[in-house]
Amino acid sequence: MIYYKVNEELCIGCGACIDVCPEEAISMTEEDIAHIDPETCERCGLCASICAQEAIEELDDEKEAQG
């Protein structure tokens, strides 16, 4: 199964991923970094495709995605 995780070093907090997520699985942290809730995420990939910074990584490992 595919999982998505935000690379905190690349995320600029623009919010484009939040706007495109149909499941509302993405929120902003207090540091203005996007966070994907793996329990809510349906793994459609829209967030990764819209991210101009390429900050959303596609992973194969659930533990790595949560960590």
C-alpha positions as CSV (number, residue, x, y, z in Angstrom):
1,M,0.0,0.0,0.0
2,I,1.2,3.5,-0.7
3,Y,1.5,6.2,2.0
4,Y,2.2,9.9,1.8
5,K,4.3,11.9,4.2
6,V,5.4,15.6,4.2
7,N,9.1,16.3,4.1
8,E,9.3,19.0,6.7
9,E,12.5,20.5,5.3
10,L,10.9,21.1,1.9
11,C,7.3,22.2,2.9
12,I,6.9,26.0,2.7
13,G,3.4,25.9,4.2
14,C,1.5,27.3,1.2
15,G,-1.5,25.1,1.9
16,A,-2.1,23.9,-1.7
17,C,-2.2,20.3,-0.5
18,I,-4.9,21.2,2.0
19,D,-7.1,22.8,-0.6
20,V,-6.9,19.8,-3.0
21,C,-7.4,17.0,-0.4
22,P,-10.9,15.5,-0.9
23,E,-10.7,13.8,2.5
24,E,-9.5,16.8,4.6
25,A,-6.7,14.6,5.8
26,I,-4.1,17.4,5.8
27,S,-3.7,20.1,8.4
28,M,-1.0,22.6,9.3
29,T,1.2,22.3,12.3
30,E,2.0,25.3,14.6
31,E,5.2,25.6,12.6
32,D,3.2,26.0,9.3
33,I,4.2,22.6,8.0
34,A,1.6,20.4,6.4
35,H,0.8,17.1,8.1
36,I,-1.1,14.2,6.5
37,D,-3.2,12.1,8.8
38,P,-2.6,8.5,7.6
39,E,-5.8,7.3,9.1
40,T,-7.9,9.7,7.1
41,C,-5.8,9.8,3.9
42,E,-7.3,7.8,1.0
43,R,-4.0,7.8,-0.9
44,C,-5.3,9.4,-4.0
45,G,-2.1,11.3,-4.6
46,L,-3.6,14.7,-5.4
47,C,-1.5,16.4,-2.6
48,A,1.7,15.1,-4.0
49,S,0.8,16.1,-7.6
50,I,-0.1,19.6,-6.6
51,C,2.9,20.3,-4.4
52,A,5.3,22.7,-6.2
53,Q,8.0,22.0,-3.7
54,E,7.8,18.2,-4.1
55,A,7.6,18.0,-0.4
56,I,5.1,15.2,-0.2
57,E,6.8,11.8,-0.5
58,E,5.3,8.5,-1.6
59,L,6.3,5.7,0.7
60,D,5.7,2.0,0.8
61,D,6.1,1.6,4.6
62,E,3.2,2.6,7.0
63,K,5.6,3.0,10.0
64,E,7.8,5.3,8.0
65,A,4.8,7.4,6.9
66,Q,3.7,7.8,10.5
67,G,7.1,8.6,12.0
